[in-house]
Amino acid sequence: MKNIRQLLHENVLKTNLIDFQINLLDRIDEVTEANKWCLFESIRGSGTFYLLSAYAYEKAFLYPGIRISIVGSSFKQAKLITDCIAKFSKESKIGLHTNHINEARIEVGKSSILARPIDDGSKICGIRSHILIFPDFISIPKDKFETIVSGFAITESSLPQKIIIAQCDDVDLELYEGYIKYRRSAINQESLIKIKREDFPEGWLNDK
């Protein structure tokens, strides 16, 4: 029997997630509700960007007024997620997609999903978000992350507050701690979701 989340993605958001992906979204929520941070490690070619797109789209739909930022080392990288969400939006007829120079935006009712590159930090300075998503975290220079990105999460709100760091390589937790000095206590084994090759459904990686 399908749960509410499965029905939402299948019948409303039109993301076509399978049970395996729905379970991963459940795990991300469990980790971020307990710890705010989620370190999501998978392998390249496994559909991580697609999963993060579905996650951001779901939160924008469920929480009116929420602000979600996708931060990449380049605009092209960050825009991969909003482009994917735009495809969901076209199919579901929910949301408005706009592109500008170095900025892509999805409006879902009163909610917004914004994709921007980190560059020198000037383009994202002052932005405030409830949810931050870094689709390829290690590609972001450490000094830019510490001085700018770490400062734009909203601290007080009735809406969910989450920071999701995705990486398609096996990375030691100490490296994350070196980046995230201001919340070092939150970066631990409980923050980590590591998806190994053997965890994927049979044939999944062959299709990617």
VOPAGU-2260 file (C-alpha; in pm, 1 decimal, decimal comma):
REM VOPAGU-2260
SITE   aa  ch    i         X         Y         Z
SITE  MET   A    0       0,0       0,0       0,0
SITE  LYS   A    1     141,7     339,0     -99,1
SITE  ASN   A    2     199,0     601,4     168,7
SITE  ILE   A    3     108,0     969,6     148,0
SITE  ARG   A    4     450,5    1072,8      22,8
SITE  GLN   A    5     441,8     819,8    -258,5
SITE  LEU   A    6      95,3     934,0    -362,6
SITE  LEU   A    7     203,2    1299,5    -353,1
SITE  HIS   A    8     499,9    1242,5    -582,7
SITE  GLU   A    9     311,5    1012,9    -816,5
SITE  ASN   A   10     -20,9    1192,7    -851,9
SITE  VAL   A   11      52,2    1557,1    -773,3
SITE  LEU   A   12     419,3    1645,7    -820,7
SITE  LYS   A   13     474,6    1400,9   -1108,0
SITE  THR   A   14     833,7    1320,4   -1012,7
SITE  ASN   A   15     805,8     947,0   -1089,8
SITE  LEU   A   16    1006,8     841,7    -785,8
SITE  ILE   A   17    1030,6     472,0    -710,4
SITE  ASP   A   18    1006,5     319,1    -360,9
SITE  PHE   A   19    1384,9     325,0    -318,2
SITE  GLN   A   20    1395,8     701,8    -376,9
SITE  ILE   A   21    1096,6     767,5    -150,5
SITE  ASN   A   22    1278,4     580,4     124,9
SITE  LEU   A   23    1583,0     801,1      73,4
SITE  LEU   A   24    1367,9    1113,8     113,2
SITE  ASP   A   25    1234,9     965,2     437,4
SITE  ARG   A   26    1590,7     912,5     559,2
SITE  ILE   A   27    1691,7    1269,9     473,2
SITE  ASP   A   28    1396,6    1399,4     675,4
SITE  GLU   A   29    1480,2    1175,6     970,1
SITE  VAL   A   30    1839,4    1297,5     978,0
SITE  THR   A   31    1760,4    1668,1     934,7
SITE  GLU   A   32    1478,8    1664,2    1189,7
SITE  ALA   A   33    1717,2    1522,5    1448,6
SITE  ASN   A   34    2027,1    1714,2    1351,3
SITE  LYS   A   35    1943,3    1989,3    1095,1
SITE  TRP   A   36    2240,0    1874,0     885,5
SITE  CYS   A   37    2238,8    1591,1     635,1
SITE  LEU   A   38    2553,8    1468,1     463,9
SITE  PHE   A   39    2431,2    1265,3     167,5
SITE  GLU   A   40    2698,0    1056,2      -0,3
SITE  SER   A   41    2627,4     844,2    -304,3
SITE  ILE   A   42    2812,3     743,6    -619,6
SITE  ARG   A   43    2830,4     932,7    -945,7
SITE  GLY   A   44    2560,9     850,0   -1196,4
SITE  SER   A   45    2315,6     733,1    -930,5
SITE  GLY   A   46    2058,5    1012,5    -968,6
SITE  THR   A   47    2151,7    1227,6    -667,6
SITE  PHE   A   48    2065,8    1554,7    -843,9
SITE  TYR   A   49    1727,5    1414,4    -946,6
SITE  LEU   A   50    1656,6    1310,0    -587,9
SITE  LEU   A   51    1754,5    1652,6    -450,7
SITE  SER   A   52    1532,2    1816,6    -712,0
SITE  ALA   A   53    1233,6    1610,5    -602,1
SITE  TYR   A   54    1310,6    1689,4    -238,4
SITE  ALA   A   55    1326,1    2065,6    -295,8
SITE  TYR   A   56    1009,3    2060,1    -505,8
SITE  GLU   A   57     821,9    1866,6    -240,3
SITE  LYS   A   58     920,8    2106,8      38,6
SITE  ALA   A   59     826,4    2410,7    -170,8
SITE  PHE   A   60     484,5    2257,6    -232,6
SITE  LEU   A   61     419,0    2146,9     125,8
SITE  TYR   A   62     542,7    2458,1     309,3
SITE  PRO   A   63     402,8    2783,3     162,5
SITE  GLY   A   64     650,6    3066,4     196,8
SITE  ILE   A   65     957,7    2848,5     234,7
SITE  ARG   A   66    1279,3    2966,8      69,0
SITE  ILE   A   67    1518,7    2708,1     -67,4
SITE  SER   A   68    1865,0    2786,8    -205,9
SITE  ILE   A   69    2067,2    2561,7    -433,3
SITE  VAL   A   70    2433,8    2662,7    -418,3
SITE  GLY   A   71    2686,4    2526,7    -667,2
SITE  SER   A   72    3043,7    2604,9    -752,9
SITE  SER   A   73    2909,7    2720,0   -1090,7
SITE  PHE   A   74    2573,7    2840,3   -1218,5
SITE  LYS   A   75    2553,4    2542,8   -1453,5
SITE  GLN   A   76    2588,6    2304,5   -1161,2
SITE  ALA   A   77    2326,3    2473,7    -943,5
SITE  LYS   A   78    2091,1    2514,0   -1238,7
SITE  LEU   A   79    2084,7    2138,5   -1301,6
SITE  ILE   A   80    1846,7    2105,6   -1007,9
SITE  THR   A   81    1611,3    2388,7   -1103,2
SITE  ASP   A   82    1606,1    2259,3   -1462,4
SITE  CYS   A   83    1498,6    1922,2   -1329,3
SITE  ILE   A   84    1230,9    2083,1   -1111,1
SITE  ALA   A   85    1111,1    2279,2   -1415,6
SITE  LYS   A   86    1043,4    1946,1   -1588,0
SITE  PHE   A   87     839,7    1831,3   -1287,7
SITE  SER   A   88     655,2    2162,0   -1293,6
SITE  LYS   A   89     574,8    2134,7   -1661,7
SITE  GLU   A   90     424,1    1791,0   -1607,0
SITE  SER   A   91     237,3    1872,1   -1285,2
SITE  LYS   A   92     133,4    2227,6   -1385,5
SITE  ILE   A   93     254,4    2344,4   -1042,6
SITE  GLY   A   94     511,2    2624,4   -1029,5
SITE  LEU   A   95     667,4    2891,7   -1249,7
SITE  HIS   A   96    1023,6    2865,1   -1380,8
SITE  THR   A   97    1233,5    3168,7   -1474,5
SITE  ASN   A   98    1598,4    3202,8   -1579,1
SITE  HIS   A   99    1818,4    3510,9   -1545,4
SITE  ILE   A  100    2190,2    3575,7   -1572,6
SITE  ASN   A  101    2351,5    3368,3   -1296,7
SITE  GLU   A  102    2016,4    3294,4   -1134,6
SITE  ALA   A  103    1736,8    3041,6   -1187,4
SITE  ARG   A  104    1415,7    3051,7    -986,6
SITE  ILE   A  105    1115,8    2827,4    -934,6
SITE  GLU   A  106     808,7    2982,5    -774,5
SITE  VAL   A  107     564,6    2734,2    -619,4
SITE  GLY   A  108     281,8    2945,7    -484,4
SITE  LYS   A  109     439,0    3158,7    -209,9
SITE  SER   A  110     749,8    2937,9    -196,3
SITE  SER   A  111    1068,7    2985,5    -394,7
SITE  ILE   A  112    1361,9    2772,4    -504,6
SITE  LEU   A  113    1667,6    2972,1    -608,7
SITE  ALA   A  114    1979,5    2841,1    -783,2
SITE  ARG   A  115    2293,9    3052,1    -785,1
SITE  PRO   A  116    2669,5    2997,6    -813,7
SITE  ILE   A  117    2890,4    3082,5    -522,5
SITE  ASP   A  118    3156,9    3257,4    -741,8
SITE  ASP   A  119    3323,9    3520,8    -524,1
SITE  GLY   A  120    3027,6    3528,6    -287,6
SITE  SER   A  121    2888,6    3864,5    -399,6
SITE  LYS   A  122    2592,7    3711,3    -586,5
SITE  ILE   A  123    2461,0    3526,6    -282,3
SITE  CYS   A  124    2557,3    3766,7      -6,0
SITE  GLY   A  125    2248,0    3866,7     190,1
SITE  ILE   A  126    2023,3    3584,0      69,6
SITE  ARG   A  127    1828,4    3415,0     346,9
SITE  SER   A  128    1696,5    3061,1     316,2
SITE  HIS   A  129    1522,1    2795,9     521,6
SITE  ILE   A  130    1680,1    2507,2     332,3
SITE  LEU   A  131    2028,9    2509,0     181,5
SITE  ILE   A  132    2129,2    2241,7     -67,1
SITE  PHE   A  133    2484,4    2192,8    -191,3
SITE  PRO   A  134    2468,2    1938,9    -476,8
SITE  ASP   A  135    2846,8    1893,7    -503,7
SITE  PHE   A  136    2981,1    2022,1    -178,3
SITE  ILE   A  137    3352,5    1951,8    -212,5
SITE  SER   A  138    3373,1    2158,8    -532,6
SITE  ILE   A  139    3295,8    2473,7    -330,9
SITE  PRO   A  140    3610,3    2652,7    -206,7
SITE  LYS   A  141    3642,8    2628,6     169,1
SITE  ASP   A  142    3698,1    3001,0     226,9
SITE  LYS   A  143    3383,8    3092,6      30,0
SITE  PHE   A  144    3176,8    2842,9     223,1
SITE  GLU   A  145    3295,0    2964,0     562,3
SITE  THR   A  146    3270,3    3337,1     501,7
SITE  ILE   A  147    2948,0    3359,7     301,8
SITE  VAL   A  148    2742,6    3042,3     271,9
SITE  SER   A  149    2751,2    2968,4     642,0
SITE  GLY   A  150    2584,0    3299,0     717,3
SITE  PHE   A  151    2264,0    3287,7     516,5
SITE  ALA   A  152    2048,8    3021,1     682,8
SITE  ILE   A  153    1743,3    3164,6     856,1
SITE  THR   A  154    1775,8    3103,7    1228,4
SITE  GLU   A  155    1419,9    3153,2    1354,1
SITE  SER   A  156    1113,5    3030,9    1169,1
SITE  SER   A  157     816,8    2797,7    1198,3
SITE  LEU   A  158     921,4    2648,4     862,9
SITE  PRO   A  159    1169,2    2359,3     833,5
SITE  GLN   A  160    1535,7    2453,3     856,7
SITE  LYS   A  161    1773,2    2210,3     691,9
SITE  ILE   A  162    2118,5    2203,6     539,3
SITE  ILE   A  163    2176,9    1922,7     292,4
SITE  ILE   A  164    2526,4    1852,8     167,8
SITE  ALA   A  165    2556,2    1606,7    -118,2
SITE  GLN   A  166    2873,1    1451,1    -247,4
SITE  CYS   A  167    2932,7    1174,4    -499,0
SITE  ASP   A  168    3259,1    1054,1    -346,9
SITE  ASP   A  169    3367,9     883,0     -28,9
SITE  VAL   A  170    3472,4    1168,2     200,0
SITE  ASP   A  171    3597,4    1149,4     555,6
SITE  LEU   A  172    3386,5    1328,0     816,1
SITE  GLU   A  173    3690,4    1526,0     927,0
SITE  LEU   A  174    3690,6    1705,4     593,7
SITE  TYR   A  175    3333,5    1824,0     651,9
SITE  GLU   A  176    3430,2    1939,7     997,6
SITE  GLY   A  177    3710,7    2143,0     846,8
SITE  TYR   A  178    3457,0    2324,5     630,5
SITE  ILE   A  179    3180,3    2366,7     882,4
SITE  LYS   A  180    3356,9    2511,6    1181,5
SITE  TYR   A  181    3061,2    2711,8    1306,6
SITE  ARG   A  182    2848,2    2397,3    1356,3
SITE  ARG   A  183    3116,9    2139,1    1412,5
SITE  SER   A  184    2921,3    1971,5    1691,5
SITE  ALA   A  185    2644,4    1885,0    1444,7
SITE  ILE   A  186    2871,2    1708,2    1199,0
SITE  ASN   A  187    2893,8    1348,7    1310,3
SITE  GLN   A  188    2807,9     996,0    1206,4
SITE  GLU   A  189    2439,0    1058,4    1277,3
SITE  SER   A  190    2439,8    1329,2    1008,0
SITE  LEU   A  191    2561,6    1091,5     740,1
SITE  ILE   A  192    2360,7     897,1     482,2
SITE  LYS   A  193    2600,5     689,6     273,9
SITE  ILE   A  194    2453,1     501,8     -21,9
SITE  LYS   A  195    2679,6     227,9    -151,7
SITE  ARG   A  196    2664,8      50,9    -486,0
SITE  GLU   A  197    2512,0    -259,1    -332,9
SITE  ASP   A  198    2227,2     -54,1    -181,3
SITE  PHE   A  199    2074,3      29,7    -520,0
SITE  PRO   A  200    1800,3    -180,2    -679,3
SITE  GLU   A  201    1920,9    -434,6    -932,7
SITE  GLY   A  202    1979,0    -273,9   -1269,4
SITE  TRP   A  203    1952,4      81,5   -1135,4
SITE  LEU   A  204    2307,7     192,7   -1206,4
SITE  ASN   A  205    2310,5      23,7   -1545,5
SITE  ASP   A  206    2025,8     251,6   -1648,9
SITE  LYS   A  207    2198,3     574,6   -1544,7
